[in-house]
Amino acid sequence: MIGNGKKDLAVIVVRDADAVAAALREELARAAEADRPGLERALALAEAQYGVPDAELRGRWAARRITAGGYDGPLDAVAAVKALRQAEPGLGLRQAVQLSREAAAVSG
């Protein structure tokens, strides 16, 4: 995730579920019968990620970044914003606040 400037909330969301699903489909096409159920389940999980909104993906990412340093309080608290900015120094305050709100919305 990358912040673009200190004023605007410009965070890039990278989606690779389509690439993962394509690889799983290829593997499923040549899989032995015993391997098919697991690959079919994995494919279903990957395809379920297609419709996830960007805000949810950003929220998940922010939650992981906030908690990675050991913070375990509310994800939209001032301390969470501080933890996020320490984990990602390029984020502006507005960006970090918005991301922490998205993290709280996803977690809760």
C-alpha positions as CSV (number, residue, x, y, z in Angstrom):
1,M,0.0,0.0,0.0
2,I,1.3,3.4,-0.9
3,G,0.2,6.9,0.2
4,N,0.2,9.6,-2.4
5,G,1.0,12.9,-0.8
6,K,0.0,14.0,2.7
7,K,-3.5,15.4,1.9
8,D,-5.2,12.9,-0.3
9,L,-6.3,9.4,0.5
10,A,-4.8,7.6,-2.4
11,V,-4.0,4.0,-1.5
12,I,-3.5,1.5,-4.2
13,V,-5.4,-1.8,-3.9
14,V,-3.8,-4.7,-5.6
15,R,-6.1,-7.5,-6.6
16,D,-4.6,-10.8,-7.7
17,A,-7.6,-13.1,-7.1
18,D,-8.0,-13.4,-10.8
19,A,-4.4,-14.6,-11.3
20,V,-4.8,-17.1,-8.4
21,A,-8.1,-18.4,-9.7
22,A,-6.6,-18.8,-13.2
23,A,-3.7,-20.8,-11.8
24,L,-6.1,-23.0,-9.8
25,R,-8.3,-23.6,-12.9
26,E,-5.2,-24.7,-14.8
27,E,-4.2,-27.1,-12.0
28,L,-7.7,-28.4,-11.6
29,A,-7.8,-29.2,-15.3
30,R,-4.9,-31.6,-15.0
31,A,-5.4,-32.8,-11.4
32,A,-5.9,-36.3,-10.3
33,E,-9.3,-37.2,-8.9
34,A,-8.0,-37.3,-5.4
35,D,-6.8,-33.7,-5.6
36,R,-9.9,-32.3,-7.2
37,P,-12.0,-31.6,-4.1
38,G,-9.3,-29.5,-2.5
39,L,-8.5,-27.6,-5.6
40,E,-12.2,-27.0,-6.2
41,R,-12.6,-25.5,-2.7
42,A,-9.5,-23.3,-3.2
43,L,-10.9,-22.1,-6.5
44,A,-14.2,-21.2,-4.9
45,L,-12.4,-19.3,-2.2
46,A,-10.3,-17.3,-4.7
47,E,-13.4,-16.5,-6.8
48,A,-15.3,-15.3,-3.8
49,Q,-12.7,-12.5,-3.4
50,Y,-13.6,-11.0,-6.8
51,G,-16.4,-8.8,-5.4
52,V,-14.7,-7.6,-2.2
53,P,-14.9,-3.8,-2.1
54,D,-11.7,-1.8,-2.1
55,A,-12.5,-0.3,1.3
56,E,-12.6,-3.8,2.8
57,L,-9.3,-4.8,1.3
58,R,-7.7,-1.6,2.6
59,G,-9.3,-2.2,6.0
60,R,-7.8,-5.7,6.1
61,W,-4.4,-4.4,5.1
62,A,-4.5,-1.6,7.7
63,A,-5.7,-4.0,10.4
64,R,-2.7,-6.2,9.7
65,R,-0.3,-3.3,9.7
66,I,-1.7,-1.9,12.9
67,T,-1.6,-5.1,14.8
68,A,1.8,-6.3,13.4
69,G,3.7,-4.1,15.9
70,G,1.8,-5.5,18.9
71,Y,-1.1,-3.0,19.1
72,D,-4.3,-4.8,20.2
73,G,-6.8,-2.0,21.1
74,P,-9.6,-0.5,19.0
75,L,-8.5,-0.2,15.4
76,D,-9.9,3.3,15.1
77,A,-8.3,4.8,18.2
78,V,-5.6,7.5,18.2
79,A,-3.1,4.8,19.3
80,A,-4.0,2.7,16.3
81,V,-3.4,5.6,13.9
82,K,-0.1,6.1,15.5
83,A,0.8,2.4,15.2
84,L,-0.2,2.5,11.5
85,R,1.9,5.6,10.8
86,Q,4.8,4.0,12.5
87,A,4.4,0.9,10.4
88,E,4.0,2.9,7.2
89,P,5.8,6.3,7.7
90,G,4.8,7.5,4.2
91,L,1.1,7.8,5.3
92,G,-0.3,11.2,6.1
93,L,-2.5,11.7,9.1
94,R,-5.7,11.9,7.1
95,Q,-4.8,8.7,5.2
96,A,-4.0,6.8,8.5
97,V,-7.2,8.0,10.1
98,Q,-9.3,6.8,7.1
99,L,-7.5,3.5,7.0
100,S,-7.9,2.9,10.7
101,R,-11.6,3.6,10.3
102,E,-11.8,1.1,7.5
103,A,-9.9,-1.4,9.6
104,A,-12.3,-1.0,12.5
105,A,-15.3,-1.4,10.1
106,V,-13.9,-4.6,8.7
107,S,-13.1,-6.1,12.1
108,G,-16.2,-5.3,13.6
